[in-house]
Amino acid sequence: MKEIVNSQDVPNPNENQNLNRKHEDKICPHCLRIFECKVGSIQLCQCTNVQLTKAETEYLAIQYNDCLCFQCMEVLAFEYRMTRRLLDLPWQL
């Protein structure tokens, strides 16, 4: 006779993966520094301290496929803002 197993008693393999993914060392694709990504606790991750507009977020997403370190996110967002301002100036030759 087969014993019926409660689904709560069976370990979920995805739970173990999520626990292992709580913090992850990554290499910034811009500066090549190692930084800690807190993918399992995104509200604690260093990237949430950078205030980006939608346009800046889209710009970074187009340029890079993976997470950037905090410093590079700030520098690249600043460069984007300055470039936009320069392009918006009424240039006359």
N, CA and C of each residue as an Amber inpcrd file, in Angstrom:
protein
   279
   0.8310000  -1.1670000   0.0000000   0.0000000   0.0000000   0.0000000
   0.8860000   1.2430000   0.0000000   0.5910000   2.2190000  -0.8820000
   1.3670000   3.4490000  -0.9850000   0.9560000   4.4150000   0.1100000
   1.9720000   5.0680000   0.6600000   1.7050000   6.0870000   1.6600000
   1.5400000   7.4300000   0.9470000   0.5140000   8.1670000   1.3200000
   0.2710000   9.4810000   0.7240000   1.1580000  10.4920000   1.4430000
   1.9120000  11.2200000   0.6540000   2.8410000  12.1970000   1.2170000
   2.2200000  13.5800000   1.0770000   2.2300000  14.3060000   2.1480000
   1.7400000  15.6750000   2.1440000   2.7570000  16.5370000   1.3950000
   2.2870000  17.4190000   0.5220000   3.1950000  18.2460000  -0.2700000
   4.0240000  19.1700000   0.6090000   3.5620000  19.4600000   1.8310000
   4.3310000  20.3080000   2.7330000   5.5350000  19.5590000   3.3000000
   5.4770000  18.2190000   3.3160000   6.5720000  17.4210000   3.8480000
   7.7060000  17.2470000   2.8350000   7.4110000  17.4560000   1.5640000
   8.4130000  17.2740000   0.5140000   9.1860000  18.5770000   0.3600000
  10.5190000  18.5120000   0.4770000  11.2980000  19.7440000   0.3280000
  11.1970000  20.2830000  -1.0890000  11.0600000  21.5650000  -1.1800000
  10.9820000  22.2370000  -2.4700000  12.3980000  22.6110000  -2.9050000
  12.8640000  22.0750000  -4.0290000  14.2360000  22.3800000  -4.4680000
  14.4340000  23.8660000  -4.7570000  13.3730000  24.5740000  -5.1460000
  13.4900000  26.0050000  -5.4230000  13.7770000  26.8050000  -4.1620000
  13.2980000  26.3390000  -3.0070000  13.5720000  27.0220000  -1.7530000
  15.0590000  26.9930000  -1.4420000  15.7020000  25.8670000  -1.6740000
  17.1450000  25.7670000  -1.4430000  17.9090000  26.6860000  -2.3830000
  17.4580000  26.7820000  -3.6200000  18.1180000  27.6670000  -4.5750000
  17.9770000  29.1170000  -4.1230000  16.7950000  29.4860000  -3.6380000
  16.5920000  30.8540000  -3.1830000  17.4530000  31.1720000  -1.9740000
  17.6120000  30.2030000  -1.0630000  18.4580000  30.4250000   0.1020000
  19.9060000  30.6190000  -0.3200000  20.3560000  29.8380000  -1.2950000
  21.7260000  29.9470000  -1.7770000  21.9540000  31.2330000  -2.5610000
  20.8930000  31.8270000  -3.1020000  21.0200000  33.0200000  -3.9150000
  20.8260000  34.3000000  -3.1060000  20.8010000  34.1940000  -1.7860000
  20.5370000  35.3640000  -0.9620000  21.5510000  36.4770000  -1.2240000
  22.8340000  36.1400000  -1.2330000  23.8910000  37.0950000  -1.5290000
  24.8190000  36.4620000  -2.5610000  25.2860000  37.2870000  -3.4600000
  26.0840000  36.7590000  -4.5570000  27.2050000  37.7440000  -4.8890000
  28.4320000  37.2570000  -4.9690000  29.5380000  38.0960000  -5.4230000
  29.4690000  38.1970000  -6.9340000  29.5320000  39.4270000  -7.4290000
  29.4990000  39.6610000  -8.8700000  30.6650000  40.5520000  -9.2580000
  30.9760000  40.5360000 -10.5200000  32.0010000  41.4210000 -11.0630000
  31.2810000  42.4880000 -11.8760000  31.5440000  43.7320000 -11.5300000
  30.9120000  44.8410000 -12.2480000  31.4030000  44.8310000 -13.6910000
  30.4940000  44.8150000 -14.6580000  30.9170000  44.7780000 -16.0620000
  31.5520000  46.0840000 -16.5390000  31.4170000  47.1400000 -15.7690000
  31.9900000  48.4310000 -16.1710000  33.4130000  48.6160000 -15.6320000
  33.6040000  48.3980000 -14.3140000  34.9110000  48.6570000 -13.7000000
  35.6680000  47.3790000 -13.3210000  34.9990000  46.2310000 -13.4050000
  35.5690000  44.9210000 -13.1010000  35.8870000  44.7060000 -11.6170000
  35.3070000  45.5210000 -10.7320000  35.4550000  45.3100000  -9.2920000
  34.4530000  44.2550000  -8.8360000  34.8060000  43.5430000  -7.7860000
  33.8960000  42.5690000  -7.1860000  33.0150000  43.3070000  -6.1760000
  31.7090000  43.0310000  -6.2230000  30.7830000  43.6140000  -5.2640000
  29.7460000  42.5720000  -4.8790000  29.0670000  42.8170000  -3.7690000
  28.0690000  41.8690000  -3.2870000  26.6810000  42.2970000  -3.7410000
  26.0350000  41.4170000  -4.4740000  24.6570000  41.6190000  -4.9210000
  23.7600000  40.8500000  -3.9550000  22.7540000  41.5040000  -3.4390000
  21.8450000  40.8590000  -2.4800000  20.5210000  40.5620000  -3.1710000
  20.5920000  39.7060000  -4.1670000  19.4290000  39.3780000  -4.9770000
  18.2920000  38.7800000  -4.1430000  18.6170000  38.0980000  -3.0600000
  17.5920000  37.5060000  -2.2050000  16.9710000  38.4980000  -1.2400000
  17.6200000  39.6480000  -1.0490000  17.1230000  40.7100000  -0.1650000
  17.2970000  42.0350000  -0.8900000  16.5830000  42.1940000  -1.9860000
  16.8100000  43.3260000  -2.8850000  16.7010000  44.6670000  -2.1780000
  15.8440000  44.7700000  -1.1550000  15.7190000  46.0440000  -0.4420000
  16.9820000  46.3870000   0.3480000  17.8590000  45.4080000   0.5860000
  19.1270000  45.6430000   1.2740000  20.2970000  45.8040000   0.3120000
  20.0510000  45.6110000  -0.9610000  21.1290000  45.6530000  -1.9540000
  21.6160000  47.0850000  -2.1470000  22.9070000  47.2120000  -2.4480000
  23.5210000  48.5230000  -2.6330000  22.9140000  49.3010000  -3.7960000
  22.3540000  48.6170000  -4.7680000  21.8060000  49.3070000  -5.9380000
  20.5450000  50.1100000  -5.6140000  19.8540000  49.7640000  -4.5330000
  18.6340000  50.5060000  -4.1890000  18.9480000  51.8930000  -3.6440000
  20.2190000  52.1890000  -3.3430000  20.6110000  53.5130000  -2.8600000
  20.8230000  54.5100000  -3.9890000  20.8160000  54.0400000  -5.2190000
  21.0110000  54.9170000  -6.3720000  19.6360000  55.3020000  -6.9130000
  19.3950000  56.6040000  -6.9710000  18.1260000  57.1110000  -7.4930000
  18.2630000  57.3450000  -8.9940000  17.5600000  56.5390000  -9.7850000
  17.6160000  56.6520000 -11.2400000  16.2490000  57.0020000 -11.7980000
  16.2460000  57.8220000 -12.8250000  15.0040000  58.0740000 -13.5480000
  14.7320000  56.8730000 -14.4500000  13.5630000  56.8510000 -15.0240000
  13.2240000  55.7610000 -15.9470000  14.1830000  55.7680000 -17.1480000
  14.4730000  56.9500000 -17.6660000  15.3740000  57.0660000 -18.8190000
  16.7790000  56.5750000 -18.4750000  17.2630000  56.9070000 -17.2720000
  18.5890000  56.4540000 -16.8500000  18.6180000  54.9410000 -16.6850000
  17.5600000  54.3920000 -16.1040000  17.4610000  52.9380000 -15.9380000
  17.4780000  52.2410000 -17.2870000  16.7260000  52.7690000 -18.2390000
  16.6880000  52.1820000 -19.5840000  18.0510000  52.2820000 -20.2640000
  18.7230000  53.4170000 -20.0860000  20.0550000  53.6070000 -20.6700000
  21.0320000  52.5630000 -20.1330000  21.0420000  52.3670000 -18.8130000
  21.9420000  51.3790000 -18.2190000  21.5830000  49.9650000 -18.6560000
  20.2940000  49.6810000 -18.7770000  19.8540000  48.3410000 -19.1960000
  20.2760000  48.0410000 -20.6340000  20.2950000  49.0680000 -21.4620000
  20.7270000  48.8790000 -22.8600000  22.2360000  48.6320000 -22.9140000
  22.9830000  49.3370000 -22.0670000  24.4390000  49.2450000 -22.0710000
  24.9750000  47.9580000 -21.4360000  24.2790000  47.4760000 -20.3740000
  24.7910000  46.3520000 -19.5910000  23.7040000  45.3180000 -19.3460000
  24.0900000  44.0480000 -19.4240000  23.1430000  42.9480000 -19.2180000
  23.0850000  42.4590000 -17.7820000  24.0070000  42.9040000 -16.9390000
  24.0690000  42.4060000 -15.5650000  24.1630000  43.5810000 -14.6080000
  24.1570000  43.2730000 -13.3240000  24.2240000  44.2930000 -12.2820000
  25.5320000  45.0660000 -12.3560000  25.4450000  46.3290000 -11.9910000
  26.6110000  47.1940000 -11.8620000  26.8450000  47.4810000 -10.3890000
  28.0860000  47.8210000 -10.0380000  28.3400000  48.2210000  -8.6560000
  27.7270000  49.6030000  -8.4200000  27.5540000  49.9340000  -7.1670000
  26.9540000  51.1930000  -6.7430000  27.6760000  52.3960000  -7.3470000
  29.0150000  52.3810000  -7.2870000  29.7980000  53.5130000  -7.7760000
  29.6050000  53.7230000  -9.2760000  29.6200000  52.6470000 -10.0360000
  29.4590000  52.7720000 -11.4870000  28.0520000  53.2130000 -11.8590000
  27.0660000  52.7410000 -11.1190000  25.6990000  53.1890000 -11.3880000
  25.5930000  54.7000000 -11.2150000  26.1930000  55.2280000 -10.1520000
  26.1460000  56.6700000  -9.9190000  26.9110000  57.4430000 -10.9890000
  28.1040000  56.9650000 -11.3380000  28.9270000  57.6460000 -12.3400000
  28.2390000  57.6320000 -13.7020000  27.7270000  56.4840000 -14.1190000
  27.0890000  56.3790000 -15.4280000  25.7870000  57.1740000 -15.4860000
  25.0440000  57.2160000 -14.3950000  23.8210000  58.0270000 -14.3590000
  24.1870000  59.5100000 -14.4690000  25.2520000  59.9340000 -13.7820000
  25.7090000  61.3210000 -13.8730000  26.1480000  61.6540000 -15.2980000
  26.9150000  60.7600000 -15.9190000  27.3530000  60.9790000 -17.3040000
  26.1510000  61.0950000 -18.2380000  25.1410000  60.2620000 -18.0230000
  23.9300000  60.3180000 -18.8510000  23.2540000  61.6870000 -18.6930000
  23.1240000  62.1620000 -17.4330000  22.4830000  63.4620000 -17.1910000
  23.2490000  64.5900000 -17.8660000  24.5670000  64.5670000 -17.7600000
  25.3810000  65.6240000 -18.3600000  25.2990000  65.5830000 -19.8880000
  25.3040000  64.4090000 -20.4530000  25.1790000  64.2760000 -21.9050000
  23.8360000  64.8090000 -22.3760000  22.7680000  64.4720000 -21.6570000
  21.4320000  64.9750000 -22.0190000  21.3970000  66.4940000 -21.9550000
  22.0080000  67.0600000 -20.9200000  22.0160000  68.5250000 -20.7910000
  22.8030000  69.1740000 -21.9180000  23.9330000  68.5800000 -22.2770000
  24.7120000  69.1250000 -23.3910000  23.9360000  69.0610000 -24.6970000
  23.2320000  67.9740000 -24.9070000  22.4540000  67.8320000 -26.1350000
  21.2700000  68.7920000 -26.1780000  20.7810000  69.1750000 -25.0110000
  19.6330000  70.0860000 -24.9450000  20.0270000  71.5630000 -25.0770000
  21.3220000  71.8620000 -25.0030000  21.7550000  73.2540000 -25.1330000
  21.5220000  73.7420000 -26.5570000  21.1750000  75.0120000 -26.6790000
  20.9520000  75.5790000 -28.0350000  22.2840000  75.9480000 -28.6930000
  22.9050000  74.9400000 -29.2740000  24.2180000  75.1390000 -29.8920000
  24.0920000  75.9670000 -31.1530000  25.0030000  76.9340000 -31.2740000
  25.0780000  77.7300000 -32.4960000  26.5100000  77.7580000 -32.9760000
  26.6920000  77.4580000 -34.2350000  28.0510000  77.4740000 -34.8160000
  28.2650000  78.7100000 -35.6320000
